[in-house]
Amino acid sequence: MQNSAVFVPHFHWDREWYEPFQVFRHRLVTALDTVLETAEANPDFRFTVDGQMAAIEDYLEMRPENRDRVAALVAGGRLAIGPWLILLDEFLCSGETIVRNLQMGWAAAADLGGSMPIGYLPDMFGHVAQMPQILARAGIEHAALWRGVPGSVDGHAFRWRAPDGSEVRTEFLFDGYDNGLDVLLIPDQIRRALGEYAEMTAERWGGDPVLAMAGTDHNAPDPHLAAWLRRASSDERPITIATLDEYIRKHVRDEVSAVVTGELRSHVRGNILPGVLSVRLGLKQRMAVAERTIDHAERVNALWSRRDDSPFLSLAWHKIIESSAHDSVVGSGTDETSDQVEARLAEATHAARAVRDAALAEPAALVPSDGYLVANPLPFPRAALVEVDVVAPPEGTVLVATAADGSARPVQLTSQAPTVLSDERMDASRLERVLRRIHRRELFGRLIDHYELTPGSLVFHLAEVPAGGPFDLLILRREVAAAAAAHPGEWRVLTLEEARATALVPVNVPASGLASFRVEPSDQAAVRPTTFAPATATARALSNGLVEVAIAADGTLDVTGTDGTVLHGVGRLVDGGDRGDSYNYAPPAQDVLVSEPAEVAVEILENGPLRSRTRVTRVYEWPAALSSERDLRDGRTVPTPVETLVEVRAGEPFVRVSTSFLNSSADHRLRFHVPLPEPASVSASAGQFAVTERGLTAEGGWGEYPIPTFPASSFVSAGAANVLLDHATEYELVEDGSELAITLLRAIGSISVNIHPLRDEPAASEIPAPGAQDLGVRIENRFAVVPSATGWRGANAVALAEDFRNDVLVARGTAPAGDRLPADATGLRVDGTDVLVSSIRRVADADRGAGTEIRLAAMSDTGSAVRVTGAFTEATTVDLLGRPLSAAPVSDGLELALGPWEIRTVVVR
């Protein structure tokens, strides 16, 4: 009926934001207490819990006695929970984190009676292109959301299509998730207000009932809501109370004509607050580290450990997912909230690291203690460089890395450590105190190889792996006591370590596999020459035979790629003012851009043959802050040295670049520019199972200026420039598409500002956030630059980004020194072009037993032919919730034909 209305009581719960988590949880408990009491007192009442199970988990941790009450309301269809664990920011975490979020939320809801089968995404700051496929492959047919929908949608629903063609019917909350509140302002005027709202929005609804979302942030609906709506309901305009699920499944047409494909980042009907992509850089970096660490932990635990550490991995995933909330990792909260998110991500990383290291310890137990184990977390073979600490060779002696097959390759020594750890003089009566430093055999982090005790002198010789015989601390104590008594007076205590050096070692590691080596003096006849041209460095140039770098007078880089493509002026830094807030960048009315350094210095740090490094130091005069009226940059400047480390490695087709500086300026934005040989009208960035193309502009509307800064996770490409990334960030094509600009830092001092030049309405209260200025913080970013005339596909950017972001793992052997090195071992191998393997983990099935789950995505519009090989004889295709779809025996590897942009999950046994 055209004039009917459906009210959906709900709340939107930001788990942490302008107050930290525990403060908001105190409010949450009160609010859900009210919801339960209201629902139990009124059979007509329904409530939708914001789509996230974290609110229920947080509540039941404080009110465990209410679990049965919650479950009863869920079973009765009166309390809609799930499907997410947390309402995330989709662009600031990996696609795998999005999947795990859905899996953990769905499972938690199942324990209480079942999830709402709606992909409810009410307040995210835009939506990723592959979300429809993620939902569809979990069996979810509907979504509901607000922000980011383009102006082409003129109704209240549309078909949202992923790049692979998957679709979900999507309810468009075009007036936000609180559109029903204005109708409820005066309880005895609800009928009139509803009529006016229905008339104003009639073209949106067509023949469907009006959806009135009756709720807002951090508050339960009024307990009298059902009574008010009963009084307002009439035969002419009946009112129903429902959950969001009931509205979508029972009250509206399933057929809609509007279709939207890909990501949703339009400003037309709601602010998408793009500045959150770059504020509080540290949170974005810590999210990337946590995700990478748990990914590696899962892979080595599944492939190389007999121990199932799933409880620790689940703990780590839970904390990562909690931190991905759209007011958490975005950095739009107070300083204390940001500190808590940072600590939670650190805790997740610690738990994952413990699992990773324990898993590596098992194969490391087969490697002698004078050798090293190398594990490859990626499912393709790699030639990697690793740094290890070794005994420094005598002058003139060459060290080599000897592999298990007896082959040897030269190593590169990059530094040498001091051998004198302490040189002390003391009275004989104090010698006993020196012995307290020794713990069994350990002293100063090394082991005592042997000692020399002569009148007036005690010399300790330390080694990482002792070559001497047994050491007995009790005998040493007795000998020292006797010597001190026999020779009173001054003694010299000298602690010497064997000469140590840092060696850069080339290692070939199988797919998802293990290799081992030991570093030893060379027998030149056995040394196998490297297959790559050496990396070299001269005063202002680096090369490895694949890529070349020339350092210009202003400190920028001219980078030549493998196909001869040249990028000139890479790394031009442009610093400007920012009078915005944590949500939106805004330049001051009278901005001052600083792009020219006052000083430039170049220093060669390493000159091959495996790795060459040059440090470029540029000193800039950046304004200290904004002036008091905030529309002018301060005349006071701060000299700020910015160090740029430029690195090429033998065999790598890209140039590694990292920047570092101590931030001493407030209210500014710093960007790293990559000029393009020809202006580009389109850019592309990779993240969340897709490579998304964008133009030079964004669609405006609502009240937010559509500044065309866009998200990128693993790489960004424009024209001939491809930049591999370490963490999620923002970029923009500037100067009419002639330069790619990547944000290194956005320093601001307020959660929101009341008057913002690029946004009409405040995004929150004007609460100070001085920590978001990052004053006194060392700001570090790392990239890799890949010039290619054929863009990201021709550059093989999908594979190179994985190589750049995922270092091999190294562990010291623990078997007796001198034992034979174990043979190399291969785990799972995946062969295919433009294919991403987002997860390899241990899983268990009650019917089929233990298995290894592999999630793959075709990162191209042509699909991927994939071959998976390893020690398995059966493969089962499962959906994104792990439910079996089909199974088949496998005799000689698994052949998969992935469609364009398809996400596929298989379990092998």
Protein Blocks (a to p, Z undefined) as FASTA:
>chain_A
ZZbccddddddddfbfjbcfklmmmmmmmmmmmmmmmmmmmmkbccdehhpaklmmmmmm
mmmmlmmmmmmmmmnopacgdjbfbdcdfklccfklmmmmmmmmmmmmmmnopacfbdcd
fkbgbjafklmmmmmmnopabdcdfehpafklmbfbdcdddfkopacdddddfnojklmm
mmmmpmmlmmmmmmmmmmmmmmmnmmaccddddddehiacdfklmmmmmmmpcfklccdd
ddfklmmmmmccfbdfbdcehjdfbfklocehlmlmmgokllmmmmmmmmmmmmmmmmmm
mmmpcbdcklmmmmmmmmmmmmmpcklmnopacfklmmmmmmmmmmmmmmmmmmmmmmmm
mmmmmpcfkbccdddfbfcdcddddddddddddehiacddddfkopacddddfbdcdfbl
bdcdddfklmmmmmmmpghjagghiacfbdcddehiacddddfbdcbdcddfklmmmmmm
mmmmmmgcjddddddddddddddddddddehiacddddddddfklpccdfbdcddddfkb
ccehjaccdddfkopacdddfkopacehihiacddddfbdfkbgcddfbdcddfbdfbdc
dddfbgcjkbccddddddddddfbdcfkopaccfbdcdddddddddddehiabdcddddd
ddfbehiadddddddfbdcfbdcddeehiacdddfbdceehjaccdfbdcdfkbccehjb
ccddfbdcddddeehhiaccddfbdcdfbfbdfbdfkbfbafbdcdddfklnogoiacdd
dddddddfkljmlnommmmmmmmmmccdddddfbdehiacdddddddddddehiacfbdc
ddddfklopaddddddddbfkbpadddddjdfbdcdddfkopafbdcddfebpaddddeh
iacddddZZ
